[in-house]
Amino acid sequence: MRFPFTLIPELTDEQLSRYRQHVDSDASGWHRRFTESIWRRHQHPSNAKLSGWTGPDDKKRRLLHFFDEYGVEGRAFVLRHAYLVMNVTLPREHVDEYEQTILEGLRRGEWKETPGRRFVRGDLEAVVTRRALHPMDLERHHAIPANFENLDVVVKTASYQPRKGWAERPWRVFFDVGLRKTLVRQEPTLIEPERLKDFFPAQLELGCGPSIEAGIPHLSTLHRIYGVSQANYGFIFRAQHDGLLSLFQDPEAKYREMTDIYRACLVAGSTDFYRELSTLHHAGHLVGPVITNNFDSQCAVLGLPEVSLRRYDWGPYYPTIDDDPRAKSLLVVGVHADRRLVQMRARERGLTVVYVDPEAYVAPDGGRIPYPVEAPQAADFFVRATASEAFNRLARVM
């Protein structure tokens, strides 16, 4: 496999301008040319339903960290560098399954093995390391069951040099951030979309729901692609369920799959929802920067200020937010989890929290999957509708 890896061979003038102004930019506080995710899945009493935890000896763990760099070569949109690390800490026989599946994939993918269990395929290299106890566990005095072992896999472009401290980054998230605290779900007051106007001026927290309407894959798609969780949100700890492992047999196909969401972000057009969002913002009904976990630049293209939450340099993933003192509510559109603490902080500041969400999404097979908002509270308000449905109705009464 060769890098730079071409994702769009020929950008239009509009797409090239979008890349230069909004992707190759850190105006939101996070540079969109670089994309990073850290996922940790481990067994704990609080996540027993999803992780399968039944007792103190259940300590299965899967950590994943990737950091990719995009760019433009000529007029082509490319993946310039790739870096991915996976650690699994599992019963020995399950580590055997992972190791055998990975090694068989490397063989079928015709990777060339070099000393130190390093495998090379074009500009990509993979290093496989198995051990009884991981150095990060040893450093933190973190015990694992006697029948458990660790398997580390690093896949990266051979010329890429990880930043200082990069190897510790996912472990710092695992040990220092820990499990996020969630509120118990209560019953908010259901309202019709037209009533949203009663809560203006509002500051907006924007999730990926409206992006889906613009043709950008759902963020949960990445969970399937990277083997983080199943369609029912259950955690993945077995090789046969881990969608990431196809990377070794056919890296070109897998990287095309892993990067498709970023290709879609660059080519996606605007929608009625985003245009109405712009109208509301410029009329002063929405104030302050849009608080978002999105990386599609849909708001930036319309000239709306953003502050990004996709950053890992703060303790609980919560950067400094420029709260607008004019806001009397936080309008939460298409955000399902309170893991970024935005809604909790808004309530602490005395703001009313108002949700817009259909609480379901369409699965890859076309089925409808319930997707409840995590923790609305009794004092909150809720419009159960898609973003476009709600804002189209709101537009008629504004």
C-alpha positions, 0 to 999 in steps of 0.5 A, a space after each residue: 500500500 502506498 502513501 499518500 493514499 488517494 481518496 478523491 482524485 480531483 477536487 472541484 474548485 469549491 471542494 479545494 476552497 473548502 479544504 483550504 479554508 475549513 479543513 486545513 484550519 484550526 479556527 475551531 480549536 481543533 485542526 481538521 487536517 488531523 483526526 484522532 480518536 481514542 476508544 476504550 472498552 473494558 468490563 466494569 459493574 457500571 457497564 455490565 449490560 454492554 461489557 458482559 461483566 459478571 464479577 471481579 475477575 472480568 477485566 477484559 479490555 480493548 484500547 484503540 488510538 488512531 491519529 491520521 493526517 489528511 492533505 492535498 497533493 495537486 488537486 487530489 484529497 489524500 490520506 498522508 499519514 496513518 497511525 493506529 494502535 490497538 491493545 487487547 487484554 483478554 483471557 489467554 485463549 482469546 488472545 490466541 484467537 486475536 494473534 492467529 487472526 492477525 498473523 493469518 491476515 498478514 500472511 494473506 495480505 502478503 506482508 513481508 516479515 522482518 526481525 522483531 515481528 515487524 511486517 511491511 507492506 509498501 509504505 505501511 508497517 505493522 508490529 505485533 507484541 504479545 506479553 503477559 503484563 503490559 508495561 503501562 499496567 506495571 507502571 500503574 500497579 494495575 493487576 490483571 487476572 492470572 489467565 490474562 495476557 496482552 496483545 499490542 498491534 501498531 500499524 502506521 506509515 513507515 515514515 511517520 514518527 509518533 509525537 513524544 508521549 504518544 504511546 502513553 496517550 490512550 493509557 492516560 485516557 484509560 487510567 486518568 480519565 476513567 469511566 465518565 459519570 452519567 446522570 440517571 435518565 429522567 422524563 423531560 417535558 415533550 414540546 412541539 418544534 414551534 415552541 423552540 422559539 420560546 427558548 431563544 436566544 440559545 447556544 447550540 450544541 450540535 451532534 451528528 444527526 444533521 450531518 447524516 441528513 447531509 449524506 455523511 455517515 453516522 459516527 457509530 459507523 466508525 464503531 463498526 469499522 474499528 471494531 469498537 462495538 456491535 450494532 446493539 452497542 455491546 462491547 467487542 472482545 473477540 477476534 471473530 467480531 472485530 471488524 478492524 482485523 480485515 485491515 491486515 488482509 486487505 489494507 487498501 480496502 480497509 483504509 478506504 472504508 476507514 476514511 470514507 466519512 472524511 471523504 464524505 465530509 469534503 463533498 457534502 452539500 448543505 441542507 435546509 437545516 444548516 441554512 435555517 441554522 445560519 438564518 437563526 444565528 445571524 438574526 441573533 436567536 442563536 448566540 456564541 460559537 456552535 459547540 460540536 463534536 463534528 468535524 464536517 465543517 458544515 457550520 464553518 462553510 456558512 460562516 458560523 463560529 465553532 468550538 470543537 470538543 474532539 480534543 484529548 488534551 483536557 482531563 475529562 475531554 472538556 475544553 474551555 467553552 466561550 459561553 455567551 452571556 446572552 443565552 438563556 438555554 442550551 439547544 442540544 441537537 442530535 447529541 446522545 451522550 453527556 460525556 462532554 459535560 456540556 449539558 451538565 455545565 449548562 444546568 449549573 449555569 442556570 440555563 434551560 436544556 432543550 433537546 431535538 432528537 428522533 431517538 432512533 437512527 437507520 442501521 446499515 441494513 435499513 432497519 430502525 434502531 432505537 437510540 435514546 438520548 442518554 440523560 435528559 432531566 425532568 427540568 429539560 424540554 424535548 422535541 422528538 423529531 429529526 433536525 430537519 423536521 423540527 427546524 422546518 416547522 420552526 421556520 414557519 413561525 419565526 
